[in-house]
Amino acid sequence: MRRLSLLALGTAVAVTAGLLVATGSAAAAGPSATYRKVSDWGTGFSGEYAVANAGTTTLTGWKVEFDLPAGSAVGSFWDAAMTRTGDHFTFVDKGWNGTLAPGQTATFGFNGSPGGTAAVPSNCKLNGKACDGSTPDDTTAPSAPQTFRSTAKTANTVSLAWNASTDNVGVTGYEVYRDGIPATTTTTTTATVEGLSPETTYSFAVKAKDAAGNLSAASAAVSVKTDAGSQPPAGWHPPYLSVGTVYEPFDGTDRFFNKVKPRFPAGKNVDYGYLYLNGGAQISEWHSRTERLAGKSKANGLTPVFVVYAMGGNSDQPSVMWSNLQSSSYVNQVFGGLKDIAQTATNIMGSGKVGYVVEPDTLGYLLQQYAGSYGGDPDRMPAATSGAYDSGALVRGVDPDFPNTLTGFVKAVNYSLKKHTPNGFLGWQLNLWAASGAPGNGIVHSTEAFGFEAGKQRIVDNARANAAFALKAGVGYAADFTSIDKYGLDAMCAEPGQAGDPARAVWFWNNDLWNNYLLFAKTLKQTLSLPVVLWQVPVGHINGTTRPSPTEYNGSGAFPVLPNQSQQCEDSASTFFFGDTFTATGNRLEYFSRNEWRDPKLTVNGTAVTWGSHFQEAADAGVVSILMGAGVGTATRGVPQPGNTSAVPVDAPTDGYYWITRVQEYYARPVPVG
């Protein structure tokens, strides 16, 4: 419930009918937080804080923290996000009530226990200063850190140190920058930047920060070239650009893999099989799904990859995700589940590898809808990371102490998965739609909306904005890759009415738009210094293929036309990556022939359009694996899943075996990656 109000400031405190009417006349001319006990029934009490801005400048975000007597507990709370460490409680604004103009007040409340005269907060601080406003506003920035230097380096890390800064109040931390982008934060005078590429020169700098948020000038820059070595960490992916599939193991997939295995080159198979682990009530299914995926993957020679979709609570609603992130009980449940799937998969796979695509859409929603209220700073965004320790996945005093912030949460997830999966590899998924500046039909269409060169720059800027937020949020901590998707539904399953005029479709990309997509991926690789995994890429292809089908798959020797009905829809992903010659006329011929990129792999001969394979271009962009498959039940299936359309047998793909045929052909000569 929204409780933001304008109250007259500078008058006496008056409590009427349990409501705080105005702030006290003794309040200092600045922000303050005033507590009152609304009611007390002995075994418990209800309290409320009013955060008032009596200053002359807008307050952008507030954090109230205090101590309660030993043994106290807080049950319900409202209009703020709460985290707890021992008897110390911290409440942070909800975003919508965090910005207070001069003269504006916001309130939040909570119910605690036990009650009594001793049940009163103490040591209260508002944004690091005394809650009564007696601490004057601090506008003085710390001094710039001195003697900034590199103390050690490897192929993938650089360790840095500097002399402490000074401040009129006190330095609270330091922000380390890599090539001008925030890379990590620390409260000490040392830091290690991870996830770097071998034999690459980086420029580093550091700034000091005080409790008021004042940043110092940057230190002198230090240039460091990492050592020679392989991609971090060596060996987690094959030496070629690999392909994976969504994989819901059941008897139909067993029969499918038995059928297609003879056509794979000797010793080859699809490298990865991925399965979704949804949050909310479905966390109870994680253990059985883990056993099924790991067991069947091992039997069929695949590496299992778990797509952890926990924080949205299986709702795909940003508000639910945001609330769950700040719920210590929910985070406790999630980390308990992560520990179990990690240990279960490891027990089954033995020395085999286990992968994780972490939290699709979570960072995207946070950047898009909530980060602005916290100055775009993940270190200010609240998260109940303490739940990771309560779950037993992490141990206080043994494992690192990750803070109750978004950055702390992200690092805790990565650390926990690596702790319990010794042979694990992981990466967070980012989104094409998260950062601002895209046209209405998506950032990939920028070259159409803004012109070719300006559009490419818009794509680069957008990818950098996504990557910069993710980097500050800690995605590079103990991570092996970053991931982006396309869309969970094939283009013509999403917009079947646009099949005749694909230029009007959002997702039926031509060759130019796919090259734009690789530009986005390349920019992520350059900014994050992590290889890229393309995930949830549709398997559909453009109708009109001239490529023959193996007769054991289609007796006619031809692939069937996709009717653009449920589970049997066109997309251009398989055509672009594997390459194909297809026939087209009218609007389709014009659209699929466009070539602003001057791509030499696109040729047109009458009604025949040829797109060459683009695995090499993907590898050049930093992509090391492409995981393809249906994201929703109505999407085209390259591998059978439970619930096939009645038009297709349960042990057959719904695309007429086109995708698996192209995978088999590609694996005869896969593209090397570094």
C-alpha positions as CSV (number, residue, x, y, z in Angstrom):
1,M,0.0,0.0,0.0
2,R,1.4,3.4,-1.0
3,R,2.0,5.6,2.0
4,L,3.7,8.7,0.7
5,S,2.5,12.0,2.0
6,L,3.4,15.7,2.1
7,L,3.5,16.9,5.7
8,A,4.1,20.4,7.0
9,L,7.6,20.5,8.5
10,G,8.9,22.7,11.3
11,T,5.9,22.4,13.6
12,A,5.4,20.5,16.8
13,V,5.0,16.8,17.0
14,A,1.3,15.8,17.5
15,V,0.1,12.3,17.8
16,T,-3.6,12.0,17.2
17,A,-5.5,8.7,17.0
18,G,-2.3,6.9,16.5
19,L,-1.1,8.9,13.5
20,L,2.0,11.0,13.2
21,V,0.8,14.4,11.9
22,A,4.0,16.4,11.6
23,T,7.7,16.3,12.5
24,G,9.1,17.9,15.6
25,S,10.3,21.5,15.8
26,A,13.6,20.3,17.2
27,A,14.4,18.4,14.0
28,A,17.5,19.5,12.2
29,A,17.2,21.0,8.7
30,G,17.8,17.7,6.9
31,P,16.5,14.2,6.6
32,S,15.4,12.5,9.8
33,A,13.6,9.3,10.8
34,T,11.2,9.5,13.8
35,Y,10.0,6.4,15.6
36,R,6.7,5.9,17.5
37,K,5.2,2.8,19.1
38,V,1.6,2.5,17.7
39,S,0.5,-0.1,20.2
40,D,1.9,-2.7,22.7
41,W,0.0,-5.8,24.0
42,G,2.8,-7.2,26.2
43,T,3.8,-10.2,24.0
44,G,4.2,-7.9,21.0
45,F,4.1,-4.4,19.6
46,S,3.5,-2.4,16.5
47,G,6.0,0.3,15.5
48,E,6.3,3.0,12.8
49,Y,9.0,5.2,11.4
50,A,8.4,8.4,9.6
51,V,11.2,9.4,7.2
52,A,11.0,13.1,6.7
53,N,13.0,15.4,4.4
54,A,13.3,18.8,6.0
55,G,16.3,19.7,3.8
56,T,16.4,21.7,0.7
57,T,17.4,19.0,-1.8
58,T,15.6,15.8,-2.9
59,L,16.4,12.6,-0.9
60,T,16.9,9.8,-3.4
61,G,16.5,6.6,-1.5
62,W,16.6,5.9,2.3
63,K,17.8,3.2,4.6
64,V,16.8,3.1,8.2
65,E,18.7,0.7,10.5
66,F,18.6,0.1,14.3
67,D,19.0,-2.4,17.0
68,L,16.3,-4.1,19.1
69,P,16.9,-5.8,22.5
70,A,18.5,-9.2,22.3
71,G,16.0,-12.0,21.5
72,S,13.6,-9.6,19.7
73,A,11.9,-10.7,16.5
74,V,10.1,-8.8,13.7
75,G,7.2,-10.6,12.0
76,S,5.2,-8.6,9.5
77,F,6.4,-5.3,8.0
78,W,5.1,-3.0,5.3
79,D,6.2,-0.2,2.9
80,A,9.9,-1.1,3.2
81,A,12.1,-4.1,2.6
82,M,13.7,-5.7,5.7
83,T,16.9,-7.6,6.3
84,R,18.2,-8.8,9.7
85,T,21.7,-9.6,11.1
86,G,21.5,-10.7,14.7
87,D,19.6,-8.0,16.6
88,H,20.3,-5.4,13.9
89,F,17.4,-4.6,11.6
90,T,17.7,-2.7,8.3
91,F,14.7,-1.3,6.4
92,V,15.1,0.1,2.8
93,D,12.6,2.0,0.7
94,K,10.4,0.1,-1.8
95,G,11.4,2.2,-4.7
96,W,8.1,4.0,-5.2
97,N,8.5,5.7,-1.8
98,G,12.3,6.3,-1.9
99,T,12.4,9.7,-3.5
100,L,11.4,12.5,-1.1
101,A,11.3,16.0,-2.3
102,P,11.9,18.8,0.4
103,G,8.9,18.7,2.8
104,Q,7.9,15.2,1.9
105,T,7.5,12.2,4.3
106,A,7.3,8.5,3.9
107,T,6.3,6.0,6.6
108,F,6.9,2.3,7.1
109,G,5.9,0.0,10.0
110,F,6.5,-3.4,11.5
111,N,5.2,-5.8,14.2
112,G,7.7,-7.1,16.7
113,S,8.0,-9.2,19.8
114,P,8.2,-9.3,22.7
115,G,6.5,-6.0,23.8
116,G,7.1,-4.0,26.9
117,T,8.9,-0.8,27.8
118,A,12.3,-2.2,26.6
119,A,11.0,-2.9,23.1
120,V,12.4,0.3,21.7
121,P,14.8,0.7,18.8
122,S,18.3,2.0,19.6
123,N,21.4,3.2,17.6
124,C,19.1,4.4,14.8
125,K,20.8,5.6,11.6
126,L,19.3,7.0,8.4
127,N,21.5,6.6,5.4
128,G,24.4,6.1,7.7
129,K,23.8,9.2,9.9
130,A,21.9,9.8,13.2
131,C,18.2,9.4,12.7
132,D,17.4,12.6,14.5
133,G,19.0,14.6,11.8
134,S,21.6,16.0,14.1
135,T,24.4,15.0,11.7
136,P,24.9,17.8,9.2
137,D,24.7,16.9,5.5
138,D,28.0,15.7,4.2
139,T,28.9,17.1,0.8
140,T,32.6,16.6,1.0
141,A,34.0,13.8,-1.1
142,P,36.9,11.7,0.1
143,S,40.4,12.2,-1.2
144,A,41.4,10.2,-4.2
145,P,43.1,6.9,-3.5
146,Q,46.9,7.1,-3.9
147,T,49.6,4.7,-4.9
148,F,47.2,2.6,-6.9
149,R,49.0,-0.5,-8.1
150,S,48.7,-4.1,-9.4
151,T,50.0,-6.7,-6.9
152,A,49.3,-9.9,-8.9
153,K,47.8,-11.2,-12.0
154,T,46.8,-14.5,-13.8
155,A,45.3,-15.2,-17.2
156,N,41.8,-14.3,-15.8
157,T,42.3,-12.1,-12.7
158,V,44.1,-8.9,-11.7
159,S,44.8,-8.1,-8.0
160,L,45.0,-4.4,-7.0
161,A,45.9,-2.4,-3.9
162,W,46.1,1.3,-2.9
163,N,46.6,3.6,0.0
164,A,43.6,4.5,2.0
165,S,41.7,7.7,1.3
166,T,40.7,10.2,3.9
167,D,37.3,11.9,4.5
168,N,35.8,14.5,6.9
169,V,33.4,11.9,8.2
170,G,34.7,8.5,7.1
171,V,35.4,6.4,4.1
172,T,32.9,3.5,3.8
173,G,34.2,1.7,0.7
174,Y,35.9,1.8,-2.7
175,E,34.6,1.3,-6.2
176,V,37.1,-0.3,-8.7
177,Y,36.6,0.4,-12.4
178,R,37.7,-1.6,-15.3
179,D,38.0,0.3,-18.6
180,G,35.7,3.0,-17.1
181,I,33.0,0.5,-16.0
182,P,32.4,-0.4,-12.3
183,A,33.9,-3.9,-11.8
184,T,33.7,-4.5,-8.0
185,T,33.4,-2.9,-4.6
186,T,35.3,-3.4,-1.4
187,T,35.6,-2.0,2.1
188,T,39.3,-2.7,2.2
189,T,42.2,-1.3,0.2
190,T,42.6,-4.3,-1.9
191,A,40.5,-6.0,-4.6
192,T,40.7,-8.7,-7.2
193,V,38.9,-8.2,-10.6
194,E,37.9,-11.6,-12.0
195,G,36.5,-12.9,-15.3
196,L,39.2,-11.3,-17.5
197,S,40.4,-12.6,-20.8
198,P,43.9,-13.9,-21.3
199,E,46.6,-11.7,-22.9
200,T,44.4,-8.7,-22.8
201,T,45.3,-5.2,-21.6
202,Y,42.9,-3.5,-19.2
203,S,42.9,-0.1,-17.5
204,F,41.9,0.1,-13.9
205,A,41.1,2.9,-11.5
206,V,39.6,3.2,-8.0
207,K,37.3,5.8,-6.3
208,A,36.6,6.2,-2.5
209,K,33.1,6.5,-1.2
210,D,31.7,7.8,2.0
211,A,28.4,7.1,3.9
212,A,26.7,10.1,2.2
213,G,27.4,8.6,-1.2
214,N,30.1,11.1,-2.2
215,L,32.6,9.7,-4.6
216,S,36.2,10.8,-4.8
217,A,38.1,11.7,-7.9
218,A,39.6,8.6,-9.6
219,S,43.0,7.4,-8.7
220,A,45.7,7.4,-11.3
221,A,44.9,4.7,-13.8
222,V,46.9,1.4,-13.9
223,S,47.3,-0.6,-17.1
224,V,47.7,-4.3,-16.7
225,K,48.0,-7.1,-19.3
226,T,46.8,-10.5,-18.2
227,D,48.9,-13.6,-18.5
228,A,48.6,-16.1,-21.4
229,G,46.0,-18.8,-20.9
230,S,42.8,-20.3,-22.1
231,Q,39.2,-19.0,-21.6
232,P,38.2,-19.1,-17.9
233,P,38.0,-21.7,-16.6
234,A,39.8,-24.0,-19.0
235,G,37.9,-27.0,-20.2
236,W,34.3,-26.2,-19.1
237,H,33.2,-26.2,-22.8
238,P,34.4,-28.2,-25.8
239,P,37.1,-26.7,-28.1
240,Y,34.4,-26.1,-30.8
241,L,31.2,-24.0,-30.8
242,S,28.8,-26.5,-29.2
243,V,25.1,-27.0,-29.5
244,G,22.5,-27.9,-26.9
245,T,18.8,-28.6,-26.6
246,V,16.0,-28.2,-24.2
247,Y,15.6,-31.7,-22.7
248,E,12.6,-33.1,-20.8
249,P,13.6,-36.7,-20.4
250,F,10.8,-39.3,-20.9
251,D,10.4,-42.5,-22.9
252,G,9.8,-40.5,-26.1
253,T,13.2,-38.8,-25.9
254,D,14.8,-42.2,-25.2
255,R,13.4,-43.6,-28.5
256,F,14.3,-40.3,-30.3
257,F,18.0,-40.4,-29.4
258,N,18.2,-44.1,-30.2
259,K,16.8,-43.3,-33.7
260,V,19.1,-40.4,-34.5
261,K,22.3,-41.6,-32.9
262,P,23.5,-43.5,-36.0
263,R,23.5,-40.4,-38.1
264,F,25.8,-38.5,-35.8
265,P,29.6,-38.5,-36.5
266,A,31.3,-41.2,-34.4
267,G,31.6,-40.1,-30.8
268,K,29.4,-37.1,-31.3
269,N,26.0,-36.0,-29.9
270,V,24.3,-32.9,-28.9
271,D,26.6,-31.5,-26.2
272,Y,24.1,-30.1,-23.7
273,G,20.6,-30.8,-22.5
274,Y,18.9,-28.1,-20.4
275,L,15.9,-28.3,-18.2
276,Y,13.9,-25.6,-16.3
277,L,13.8,-25.4,-12.5
278,N,10.9,-23.0,-11.8
279,G,10.4,-21.3,-8.4
280,G,7.4,-21.0,-6.1
281,A,5.6,-24.2,-5.4
282,Q,7.6,-26.0,-8.1
283,I,10.8,-25.9,-5.9
284,S,9.4,-29.1,-4.5
285,E,10.0,-30.7,-7.9
286,W,13.7,-29.7,-8.2
287,H,15.1,-32.9,-6.7
288,S,13.2,-35.3,-9.0
289,R,13.8,-33.2,-12.1
290,T,17.5,-33.1,-11.2
291,E,17.7,-36.8,-10.9
292,R,15.9,-37.3,-14.2
293,L,18.0,-34.8,-16.2
294,A,21.3,-35.8,-14.8
295,G,20.6,-39.5,-15.1
296,K,19.3,-39.4,-18.7
297,S,22.0,-36.9,-19.8
298,K,24.7,-39.2,-18.5
299,A,23.1,-42.2,-20.2
300,N,22.9,-40.3,-23.6
301,G,26.3,-38.6,-23.4
302,L,25.0,-35.1,-22.8
303,T,26.1,-32.5,-20.2
304,P,23.1,-31.4,-18.0
305,V,22.4,-27.7,-17.7
306,F,19.8,-26.5,-15.2
307,V,18.0,-23.2,-16.0
308,V,17.3,-21.8,-12.5
309,Y,14.1,-19.7,-12.7
310,A,13.6,-19.3,-9.0
311,M,13.1,-15.7,-8.0
312,G,10.0,-15.0,-10.0
313,G,8.1,-17.7,-8.1
314,N,6.9,-19.2,-11.4
315,S,4.9,-16.1,-12.1
316,D,7.0,-14.0,-14.5
317,Q,5.8,-10.9,-12.6
318,P,8.5,-8.4,-11.7
319,S,6.8,-7.4,-8.4
320,V,6.8,-11.0,-7.2
321,M,10.5,-11.4,-8.1
322,W,11.3,-8.1,-6.3
323,S,9.4,-9.2,-3.2
324,N,10.9,-12.7,-3.2
325,L,14.4,-11.2,-3.4
326,Q,13.8,-9.4,-0.2
327,S,12.2,-12.3,1.7
328,S,14.6,-14.1,3.9
329,S,12.3,-17.2,4.1
330,Y,12.0,-17.4,0.3
331,V,15.8,-17.0,-0.2
332,N,16.3,-19.6,2.4
333,Q,14.1,-22.0,0.5
334,V,15.9,-21.2,-2.8
335,F,19.4,-21.7,-1.5
336,G,18.3,-25.0,0.2
337,G,17.1,-26.1,-3.2
338,L,20.2,-25.0,-5.0
339,K,22.4,-26.9,-2.5
340,D,20.3,-30.1,-3.1
341,I,20.3,-30.0,-6.9
342,A,24.1,-29.3,-6.9
343,Q,24.9,-32.2,-4.7
344,T,22.3,-34.5,-6.4
345,A,23.6,-33.8,-9.9
346,T,27.2,-34.1,-8.7
347,N,26.5,-37.5,-7.2
348,I,25.0,-38.7,-10.4
349,M,27.5,-37.2,-12.9
350,G,30.6,-38.1,-10.9
351,S,33.5,-36.4,-12.6
352,G,31.2,-35.1,-15.4
353,K,30.3,-31.5,-15.7
354,V,27.1,-29.8,-14.6
355,G,26.0,-26.4,-15.9
356,Y,23.7,-23.6,-14.7
357,V,22.0,-20.8,-16.6
358,V,21.1,-18.5,-13.7
359,E,17.9,-16.5,-13.2
360,P,16.7,-15.6,-16.7
361,D,14.9,-12.2,-16.6
362,T,15.7,-11.4,-13.0
363,L,18.5,-8.9,-13.6
364,G,16.5,-7.6,-16.6
365,Y,13.5,-6.8,-14.6
366,L,15.6,-5.2,-11.8
367,L,17.4,-3.0,-14.3
368,Q,14.2,-2.1,-16.1
369,Q,11.9,-1.4,-13.2
370,Y,13.7,-1.0,-9.9
371,A,17.3,0.1,-10.4
372,G,16.5,3.7,-11.1
373,S,15.2,4.2,-7.6
374,Y,18.6,3.2,-6.3
375,G,20.7,5.3,-8.6
376,G,21.3,2.2,-10.8
377,D,23.5,0.8,-8.0
378,P,23.1,-2.9,-7.2
379,D,25.0,-2.3,-4.0
380,R,22.1,-0.2,-2.8
381,M,19.3,-2.6,-3.9
382,P,18.2,-4.7,-0.9
383,A,18.2,-8.5,-1.0
384,A,17.8,-11.1,1.8
385,T,21.2,-12.7,1.2
386,S,21.2,-13.8,4.9
387,G,18.7,-16.6,3.8
388,A,21.6,-18.3,2.1
389,Y,23.3,-18.9,5.5
390,D,20.0,-19.8,7.2
391,S,19.5,-22.5,4.6
392,G,22.8,-24.2,5.4
393,A,24.0,-23.7,1.8
394,L,26.6,-21.3,3.2
395,V,28.1,-21.3,6.6
396,R,28.7,-18.1,8.6
397,G,32.3,-17.6,9.6
398,V,33.5,-20.2,7.1
399,D,32.2,-19.0,3.7
400,P,32.5,-15.4,2.6
401,D,30.2,-12.8,4.2
402,F,28.0,-11.7,1.4
403,P,25.9,-8.5,2.2
404,N,22.2,-8.1,2.0
405,T,22.3,-6.4,-1.3
406,L,21.6,-7.5,-4.9
407,T,25.4,-7.7,-5.5
408,G,25.8,-9.9,-2.4
409,F,22.9,-12.1,-3.5
410,V,24.3,-12.6,-7.0
411,K,27.8,-13.5,-5.6
412,A,26.3,-15.8,-3.0
413,V,24.4,-17.7,-5.7
414,N,27.5,-18.2,-7.8
415,Y,29.7,-19.1,-4.8
416,S,27.1,-21.6,-3.5
417,L,26.6,-23.4,-6.8
418,K,30.4,-23.7,-7.3
419,K,30.9,-24.8,-3.7
420,H,28.4,-27.7,-4.0
421,T,29.2,-28.5,-7.7
422,P,33.0,-28.9,-7.9
423,N,32.7,-29.6,-11.7
424,G,30.1,-26.9,-12.3
425,F,30.0,-24.0,-14.7
426,L,27.5,-21.2,-14.7
427,G,26.5,-17.8,-16.0
428,W,23.7,-15.3,-15.5
429,Q,21.2,-14.6,-18.3
430,L,20.8,-11.0,-19.5
431,N,18.0,-9.6,-21.7
432,L,17.7,-7.7,-24.9
433,W,14.8,-5.6,-23.5
434,A,16.2,-4.6,-20.1
435,A,18.0,-1.3,-20.9
436,S,16.3,1.8,-22.2
437,G,16.8,3.3,-25.7
438,A,15.3,0.5,-27.8
439,P,12.6,1.1,-30.5
440,G,9.2,-0.3,-29.8
441,N,9.9,-3.6,-31.6
442,G,13.2,-4.2,-29.8
443,I,16.8,-3.2,-29.7
444,V,17.7,-5.6,-32.6
445,H,15.5,-3.5,-34.9
446,S,17.5,-0.3,-34.2
447,T,19.1,-0.3,-37.6
448,E,15.7,-0.1,-39.2
449,A,14.5,2.6,-36.8
450,F,17.5,4.9,-36.6
451,G,19.5,4.2,-39.7
452,F,22.2,1.6,-40.2
453,E,25.3,3.2,-38.5
454,A,23.3,5.0,-35.8
455,G,21.3,1.8,-35.1
456,K,24.5,-0.3,-34.7
457,Q,25.8,2.3,-32.2
458,R,22.4,2.2,-30.3
459,I,22.8,-1.6,-30.1
460,V,26.3,-1.3,-28.7
461,D,25.3,1.3,-26.2
462,N,22.3,-0.8,-25.0
463,A,24.4,-3.9,-24.6
464,R,27.0,-1.9,-22.6
465,A,24.3,-0.6,-20.3
466,N,23.0,-4.1,-19.7
467,A,26.6,-5.4,-19.1
468,A,27.6,-2.5,-16.8
469,F,24.7,-3.1,-14.5
470,A,25.3,-6.9,-14.5
471,L,29.0,-6.3,-13.8
472,K,28.3,-4.1,-10.9
473,A,25.8,-6.7,-9.6
474,G,28.6,-9.3,-9.5
475,V,27.8,-11.6,-12.4
476,G,31.5,-12.0,-13.1
477,Y,32.1,-13.5,-9.6
478,A,33.1,-17.1,-10.0
479,A,31.2,-17.2,-13.3
480,D,32.2,-18.9,-16.6
481,F,29.9,-17.2,-19.2
482,T,27.1,-14.8,-19.7
483,S,23.9,-15.6,-21.6
484,I,21.3,-14.0,-23.7
485,D,18.2,-15.4,-25.3
486,K,16.1,-14.5,-28.3
487,Y,12.5,-15.3,-27.4
488,G,10.9,-18.5,-26.0
489,L,8.5,-18.8,-29.0
490,D,9.3,-19.3,-32.7
491,A,8.5,-16.1,-34.7
492,M,5.5,-17.5,-36.5
493,C,4.1,-19.1,-33.5
494,A,4.1,-15.6,-31.9
495,E,2.8,-13.8,-35.0
496,P,1.4,-16.3,-37.5
497,G,-0.5,-13.6,-39.4
498,Q,2.8,-12.0,-40.5
499,A,4.1,-15.1,-42.4
500,G,3.3,-13.4,-45.8
501,D,4.9,-10.1,-44.8
502,P,7.7,-10.9,-42.3
503,A,9.0,-7.3,-42.3
504,R,6.0,-6.5,-40.1
505,A,6.9,-9.1,-37.5
506,V,8.9,-8.5,-34.4
507,W,10.7,-11.8,-34.2
508,F,11.0,-13.2,-37.8
509,W,14.5,-11.8,-38.2
510,N,16.3,-11.5,-41.5
511,N,20.0,-11.8,-42.0
512,D,20.7,-8.2,-41.0
513,L,18.8,-8.5,-37.7
514,W,20.7,-11.7,-36.8
515,N,24.0,-9.8,-37.4
516,N,22.7,-7.1,-35.1
517,Y,22.0,-9.8,-32.5
518,L,25.6,-11.0,-32.8
519,L,26.8,-7.4,-32.4
520,F,24.9,-7.3,-29.1
521,A,26.5,-10.6,-28.0
522,K,30.0,-9.3,-29.1
523,T,29.6,-6.2,-27.0
524,L,28.6,-8.3,-23.9
525,K,31.7,-10.4,-24.4
526,Q,33.9,-7.3,-24.7
527,T,32.4,-5.5,-21.7
528,L,32.1,-8.4,-19.3
529,S,35.2,-10.4,-20.5
530,L,33.1,-13.5,-20.4
531,P,32.3,-15.9,-23.3
532,V,28.6,-15.8,-24.4
533,V,26.1,-18.7,-24.4
534,L,23.0,-18.1,-26.6
535,W,20.1,-19.7,-24.9
536,Q,16.5,-20.5,-25.7
537,V,17.1,-19.9,-29.4
538,P,14.1,-21.2,-31.4
539,V,14.7,-24.3,-33.6
540,G,12.3,-23.3,-36.4
541,H,13.5,-22.6,-39.9
542,I,12.3,-20.7,-43.0
543,N,10.0,-22.7,-45.2
544,G,11.1,-23.4,-48.8
545,T,14.3,-25.2,-47.9
546,T,16.0,-27.0,-50.9
547,R,18.0,-29.2,-48.6
548,P,17.0,-32.9,-48.8
549,S,15.9,-34.9,-45.8
550,P,17.4,-38.2,-44.8
551,T,14.9,-40.8,-45.8
552,E,15.0,-42.5,-42.4
553,Y,13.5,-39.3,-41.1
554,N,11.1,-38.4,-44.0
555,G,10.4,-41.2,-46.5
556,S,9.8,-38.6,-49.3
557,G,13.3,-37.2,-49.0
558,A,11.9,-33.8,-48.3
559,F,11.3,-31.8,-45.1
560,P,7.7,-31.0,-44.5
561,V,6.4,-27.4,-44.7
562,L,5.8,-25.9,-41.3
563,P,2.1,-24.9,-41.2
564,N,2.7,-22.1,-38.7
565,Q,0.4,-23.7,-36.2
566,S,1.0,-24.7,-32.6
567,Q,4.5,-26.4,-32.2
568,Q,5.1,-26.3,-36.0
569,C,6.1,-22.8,-36.8
570,E,8.8,-21.0,-38.8
571,D,11.7,-19.1,-37.3
572,S,14.9,-18.0,-39.0
573,A,17.3,-19.1,-36.3
574,S,18.2,-22.5,-37.7
575,T,18.5,-21.1,-41.2
576,F,20.9,-18.4,-40.0
577,F,23.2,-20.4,-37.9
578,F,23.3,-23.7,-39.9
579,G,22.9,-22.0,-43.3
580,D,20.4,-22.9,-46.0
581,T,19.1,-22.2,-49.5
582,F,15.4,-21.6,-49.6
583,T,12.9,-20.2,-52.1
584,A,10.8,-17.2,-51.5
585,T,8.6,-14.8,-53.4
586,G,7.0,-11.4,-53.0
587,N,7.4,-9.7,-49.6
588,R,9.3,-12.7,-48.2
589,L,11.8,-12.6,-51.0
590,E,12.4,-8.9,-50.6
591,Y,12.7,-9.1,-46.8
592,F,15.0,-12.1,-46.6
593,S,17.2,-10.7,-49.3
594,R,18.1,-7.5,-47.5
595,N,21.8,-7.1,-46.8
596,E,22.7,-3.8,-45.2
597,W,25.6,-5.6,-43.5
598,R,27.1,-6.5,-46.9
599,D,27.3,-10.0,-45.6
600,P,29.1,-12.1,-48.2
601,K,27.3,-15.2,-47.0
602,L,23.9,-13.9,-48.4
603,T,23.3,-14.4,-52.1
604,V,20.2,-14.3,-54.2
605,N,19.5,-16.1,-57.5
606,G,16.0,-15.4,-58.7
607,T,13.7,-16.8,-56.1
608,A,16.5,-18.7,-54.3
609,V,18.0,-17.1,-51.3
610,T,21.1,-18.5,-49.7
611,W,22.2,-17.7,-46.2
612,G,25.6,-19.3,-45.4
613,S,26.3,-20.8,-42.0
614,H,27.1,-18.2,-39.3
615,F,28.7,-20.4,-36.6
616,Q,32.0,-18.8,-37.4
617,E,30.6,-15.3,-37.0
618,A,29.0,-16.4,-33.7
619,A,32.4,-17.7,-32.5
620,D,34.1,-14.4,-33.6
621,A,31.5,-12.6,-31.5
622,G,32.6,-14.6,-28.4
623,V,29.8,-17.2,-28.5
624,V,31.0,-20.7,-27.3
625,S,27.6,-22.5,-27.2
626,I,24.1,-22.2,-28.7
627,L,21.3,-23.8,-26.6
628,M,18.2,-24.2,-28.8
629,G,14.7,-25.2,-28.1
630,A,11.1,-24.4,-27.2
631,G,10.7,-21.9,-24.3
632,V,6.9,-22.4,-24.1
633,G,4.6,-25.3,-24.9
634,T,3.4,-24.0,-28.2
635,A,6.9,-23.5,-29.7
636,T,8.5,-25.7,-32.4
637,R,10.3,-28.7,-30.9
638,G,13.6,-30.0,-32.3
639,V,13.6,-32.8,-29.7
640,P,10.3,-34.4,-28.5
641,Q,8.8,-33.3,-25.3
642,P,5.8,-34.5,-23.3
643,G,2.6,-33.0,-24.8
644,N,3.5,-33.1,-28.5
645,T,0.7,-31.9,-30.8
646,S,-1.5,-34.7,-31.9
647,A,-0.2,-34.2,-35.4
648,V,3.2,-35.6,-34.4
649,P,4.1,-38.9,-32.7
650,V,5.3,-38.5,-29.1
651,D,8.8,-39.7,-29.9
652,A,9.3,-37.3,-32.9
653,P,10.3,-33.6,-33.1
654,T,7.6,-31.3,-34.4
655,D,9.8,-29.7,-37.1
656,G,10.1,-32.8,-39.3
657,Y,13.7,-33.6,-38.1
658,Y,15.1,-30.5,-39.8
659,W,17.0,-29.2,-36.7
660,I,18.5,-32.5,-35.6
661,T,19.6,-33.2,-39.3
662,R,21.4,-29.8,-39.4
663,V,23.1,-30.4,-36.0
664,Q,24.4,-33.8,-37.3
665,E,25.7,-32.1,-40.4
666,Y,27.4,-29.3,-38.5
667,Y,29.1,-31.7,-36.1
668,A,31.0,-33.3,-39.0
669,R,33.0,-30.1,-39.1
670,P,32.3,-27.9,-36.0
671,V,33.8,-24.4,-35.7
672,P,36.7,-24.1,-33.2
673,V,36.5,-21.7,-30.3
674,G,39.2,-20.4,-28.1
